[in-house]
Amino acid sequence: MEKQRFTAKSIALMGVLMALDLILSRFFAIPTQFVKISFAFIPLVFMGMLYTPIVAGSANALSDFIGANLFPTGPYFPGFTLTAFLSGFIYSTFYYKKEMTLKRIITVNLIVTVFLNLGLNTLWLYMMYGKGALAFIPSRIISSSIMFVVHVFGTYWLGNVKVLQNQLIKFNA
């Protein structure tokens, strides 16, 4: 596994991306009856492109932990932080120093949606709330399907905005 080289710039950029994640996930999410529309995947995509899997996963987990404790929406449960770590790790595994192809974007978002968002997060909800959490599985499938499409198109667009991508890479260098 490649070792990440840290500079003051790369640490500052990671802090900005973590702060952006907090803002987008906690303050600018749009809750509807079936889905919470959030663009918090944007900083996660950039973390995945710029940092190794361990670093991106750790930063996403730390961001989740800070957000859950500073701006709680319910009781803190460490399973969601584990899911956040795995999300960052998987995004980085697919995006770090790799071309942003549509196939790659669909694959990573399918893995994260099915195994982490629907799988692990449903398990965490079941562990927290018991069988009552299972009643929400149909609405979770609908919301995850909607957000899957948003994530794929958003990531594909971000991956092809060369000016933005080049500026982030240049700043991080």
Secondary structure, 3 states (H helix, E strand, C coil): CCCCCCCHHHHHHHHHHHHHHHHHHHCCCEECCCCEECCCHHHHHHHHHHCCHHHHHHHHHHHHHHHHHHCCCCCCCHHHHHHHHHHHHHHHHHHCCCCCCHHHHHHHHHHHHHHHHHHHHHHHHHHHHHHHHHHHHHHHHHHHHHHHHHHHHHHHHHHCCHHHHHHHHHHHC
